[in-house]
Amino acid sequence: MWARIMGNQLIEIINRPKSITINDVQYPQSIFSSAWTVEERKAIGIVPYVYTGNSINNMFYKTTENAPTVEADRVVVTRTQTALNIDNIKIVMKDNINAVLSGTLAQTDWYHIRKIETDEALPANIAKWRSDLRAKAVALETAIDAKTDVAGLEAMAVHTEEMSAKKIKAAFYDWPSDPRREKEE
């Protein structure tokens, strides 16, 4: 991205190369390619438009951007992360747990329907798995309630490179394995 500036004033944000008229002179879109140097563009008031900082929008943080600041060689927008309200984060995390639990249990609800309709027993491994899923949900919700800061909640859900190397999941995503899938592995 580029910006057209005049002195310390931002005139225009240019998202993609285009033909442009500056001071009654028509410039082709090639001024944004390597055909022109940074200094040549700067001489007609075209400078890079850059972002500093990270953009993080997830259940823990929101990103805000300050107004563009015109500097000598560029226009800068600074991104800042702000932690969301801890109580709202807890609600979102618990809603996610309930959605995972509900969706996962729904996959084997038919065993219970079959039991009601035909009196055929629920396989023991499925019954244990369903019980383990419910226990995991309770444990996660208890852990969430015990956290007193955003960093603690985030630690439950962050997956690091070290965890990947060791094939470990973050606590928030580490649910009991489906016994029907274990046979396939």
C-alpha positions as CSV (number, residue, x, y, z in Angstrom):
1,M,0.0,0.0,0.0
2,W,1.0,3.6,-0.6
3,A,-0.1,7.0,0.6
4,R,-0.1,10.3,-1.2
5,I,1.0,13.0,1.1
6,M,1.5,16.7,0.9
7,G,3.8,18.0,3.7
8,N,2.5,16.4,6.9
9,Q,-1.0,15.8,5.4
10,L,-2.3,12.5,4.2
11,I,-4.1,13.2,0.9
12,E,-5.0,9.6,-0.2
13,I,-4.5,6.0,0.6
14,I,-3.7,3.9,-2.4
15,N,-4.6,0.2,-1.9
16,R,-3.3,-1.0,-5.3
17,P,-1.4,0.3,-8.2
18,K,-3.3,2.7,-10.4
19,S,-2.8,5.6,-12.7
20,I,-2.8,8.9,-10.8
21,T,-2.8,12.6,-11.5
22,I,-0.7,14.8,-9.3
23,N,-0.3,18.6,-9.9
24,D,-1.9,18.2,-13.3
25,V,0.6,15.5,-14.4
26,Q,-0.8,12.0,-15.2
27,Y,1.4,9.2,-13.9
28,P,0.9,5.6,-15.1
29,Q,0.3,2.8,-12.6
30,S,3.9,1.6,-13.3
31,I,5.1,4.2,-10.8
32,F,4.2,1.7,-8.1
33,S,6.4,-1.0,-9.6
34,S,10.2,-1.4,-9.6
35,A,10.2,0.9,-12.6
36,W,10.3,3.8,-10.1
37,T,12.5,4.0,-7.0
38,V,11.3,4.9,-3.6
39,E,13.0,8.3,-3.9
40,E,11.3,9.0,-7.2
41,R,7.8,8.2,-5.7
42,K,8.6,10.3,-2.6
43,A,9.6,13.2,-4.8
44,I,5.9,13.4,-6.1
45,G,4.5,12.7,-2.7
46,I,3.9,8.9,-2.8
47,V,5.3,7.0,0.2
48,P,4.7,3.5,1.7
49,Y,1.7,3.0,3.9
50,V,2.6,0.6,6.6
51,Y,1.2,-1.0,9.7
52,T,3.2,-1.6,12.8
53,G,2.2,-4.0,15.6
54,N,0.2,-7.2,15.3
55,S,-3.4,-7.7,14.4
56,I,-5.0,-10.1,16.9
57,N,-8.7,-10.5,17.0
58,N,-9.7,-13.6,18.9
59,M,-11.6,-14.5,22.0
60,F,-8.9,-12.8,24.2
61,Y,-8.0,-9.6,22.4
62,K,-9.2,-7.0,20.0
63,T,-7.0,-4.9,17.8
64,T,-7.4,-1.2,17.4
65,E,-5.6,1.0,15.0
66,N,-4.5,4.6,15.6
67,A,-5.0,7.3,13.0
68,P,-2.4,7.3,10.2
69,T,0.7,9.3,11.2
70,V,2.6,11.0,8.4
71,E,6.4,10.5,8.8
72,A,9.2,11.7,6.5
73,D,9.4,8.5,4.4
74,R,6.1,6.7,5.1
75,V,2.7,6.8,6.7
76,V,2.3,4.6,9.7
77,V,-0.8,3.0,11.3
78,T,0.0,1.5,14.7
79,R,-2.0,-1.5,15.9
80,T,-2.5,-2.1,19.6
81,Q,-4.0,-5.1,21.3
82,T,-6.4,-4.7,24.2
83,A,-7.5,-7.7,26.4
84,L,-11.2,-8.2,26.3
85,N,-13.3,-8.3,29.5
86,I,-12.4,-11.5,31.4
87,D,-16.0,-12.3,32.3
88,N,-17.0,-12.1,28.6
89,I,-14.0,-14.3,27.6
90,K,-15.2,-16.9,30.2
91,I,-18.7,-16.9,28.7
92,V,-17.3,-17.4,25.1
93,M,-15.0,-20.2,26.3
94,K,-17.8,-22.0,28.1
95,D,-20.1,-21.6,25.1
96,N,-17.4,-23.2,23.0
97,I,-17.1,-26.1,25.4
98,N,-20.8,-26.6,25.4
99,A,-20.9,-26.5,21.6
100,V,-18.1,-29.1,21.3
101,L,-19.7,-31.3,23.9
102,S,-23.1,-31.1,22.3
103,G,-21.8,-31.7,18.8
104,T,-19.6,-34.6,19.9
105,L,-22.3,-36.3,22.0
106,A,-24.8,-36.0,19.2
107,Q,-22.6,-38.3,17.1
108,T,-23.4,-41.2,19.4
109,D,-26.9,-40.3,20.5
110,W,-28.3,-42.9,18.2
111,Y,-26.9,-45.6,20.5
112,H,-29.3,-44.3,23.2
113,I,-32.2,-44.2,20.7
114,R,-31.4,-47.8,19.7
115,K,-31.3,-48.8,23.4
116,I,-34.8,-47.3,23.9
117,E,-36.2,-48.8,20.7
118,T,-34.6,-52.3,20.7
119,D,-33.1,-52.7,24.2
120,E,-29.7,-53.3,22.6
121,A,-27.0,-52.2,25.1
122,L,-24.8,-49.2,24.6
123,P,-21.3,-50.4,23.9
124,A,-19.1,-49.9,27.0
125,N,-16.4,-48.0,25.2
126,I,-19.0,-45.5,23.9
127,A,-20.6,-45.1,27.3
128,K,-17.1,-44.5,28.9
129,W,-16.2,-42.0,26.2
130,R,-19.5,-40.1,26.6
131,S,-18.8,-40.0,30.4
132,D,-15.2,-38.8,29.8
133,L,-16.5,-36.1,27.5
134,R,-18.8,-34.7,30.1
135,A,-16.1,-34.9,32.8
136,K,-13.7,-33.0,30.5
137,A,-16.3,-30.3,30.0
138,V,-16.8,-29.9,33.7
139,A,-13.0,-29.9,34.3
140,L,-12.5,-27.2,31.7
141,E,-15.3,-25.0,33.0
142,T,-13.9,-25.4,36.6
143,A,-10.5,-24.4,35.3
144,I,-11.9,-21.4,33.5
145,D,-13.8,-20.2,36.6
146,A,-10.5,-20.5,38.6
147,K,-8.6,-18.1,36.2
148,T,-8.2,-14.6,37.4
149,D,-6.6,-13.0,34.3
150,V,-6.7,-13.1,30.6
151,A,-3.2,-14.6,30.4
152,G,-4.4,-17.6,32.4
153,L,-7.3,-18.2,30.1
154,E,-5.2,-17.7,27.0
155,A,-2.7,-20.3,28.3
156,M,-5.5,-22.9,28.2
157,A,-6.0,-22.4,24.5
158,V,-2.6,-21.4,23.1
159,H,-0.8,-24.0,21.0
160,T,2.9,-23.5,20.9
161,E,5.6,-24.9,18.5
162,E,7.0,-27.0,21.4
163,M,3.5,-28.6,21.9
164,S,3.3,-29.3,18.2
165,A,6.7,-31.0,18.3
166,K,5.6,-33.2,21.2
167,K,2.1,-33.7,19.7
168,I,0.4,-32.2,22.7
169,K,-2.8,-30.2,22.4
170,A,-3.7,-27.2,24.5
171,A,-6.0,-28.1,27.4
172,F,-8.9,-26.3,25.8
173,Y,-8.7,-28.5,22.7
174,D,-7.6,-31.8,24.3
175,W,-10.8,-33.8,24.4
176,P,-11.0,-37.5,24.9
177,S,-10.5,-39.6,21.8
178,D,-13.4,-41.1,20.0
179,P,-13.0,-44.9,20.5
180,R,-14.6,-45.5,17.0
181,R,-11.6,-43.7,15.5
182,E,-9.0,-45.5,17.5
183,K,-9.7,-48.6,15.6
184,E,-8.9,-46.8,12.4
185,E,-5.4,-45.6,13.6
